[in-house]
Amino acid sequence: MGLMRSRQRYIRWIAVFLVFAVALPFAVVVLSQSGGDETNSTIEPPTEPVEKSISTNPEDEAVDAQPTSLPFVIEQAPNNKAPRITLDGPDCIDSFDEADLVTIAISANDVDDTSVVLDLAALVGEESIDLTSSINEGSELIVPGIASATFPIPLIEESYLLLISHATDADGAKSEAALVIPFRC
C-alpha cells in the first residue's frame, strides 16, 4: 500500500509539472505583448538604422552626381523565331511495289533567316529511316522555298507510311512536320 501511494504521489507531481511546463510559456507570451489589447496585436518590424555618408570634403556636397554614359551600347538581340515547315504528298498509295517511288513536297519559311537546313525520315515502328539524301534540292533550302523528295517505298508491315521532317535555322530554332500516307485508297 505504501508503494502504491508513493506511485500516485509521483504521478501527481509529474502532472503538475506538465501543466506548468505548458501553461507557463503560454502565459509569458501573452503577458509580454505590448498594449494588452488582444484584438489589435500587430507586430511591427524593427527599423534598421539608415547610414548617412559623411563627407570630409565640402566640395563633394556641392557637386550633384551626374550620370555617366558607357563607352559602348547595349543592344538586345531580337527573339529568334522557329521556321515554319509543311509536308505535302499523295493522299494514298494504291500499288505497293519495291520499285515504286513516292514524291513529296517540303515547304519552309523563316521570318528572321534566309535559309534552313532540312531533314527527312520515315518512322517504322521504333526505327527511323533517314531519307535526307532523297531531298532533290539538297538539305539546305533558301526560304521561303519548296523542296521535293523522291524515295522508294520502305518495306514496312504497317498500313501507312509516316514521314517526319525538320527545318532548323542558323540560330538552332527547329520546327517539325509530319505526313501520314495510307497504303490503301
ABEGO torsion letter per residue (X at the ends): XAAAAAAAAAAAAAAAAAAAAAAAAAAAAAAABBGGBAABBBBBBBBBBBBBBBBABAAAAABBBBBBBBABBBBBBBBBBBBBBBBBBBABBABBBAABBBBBBBBBBBAABABBBBBBBBBBEABBBBAAAABAAEABBBOBBBBBBBBBBBBBABABBBBBBBBBBAAGBBBBBBBBBBABX
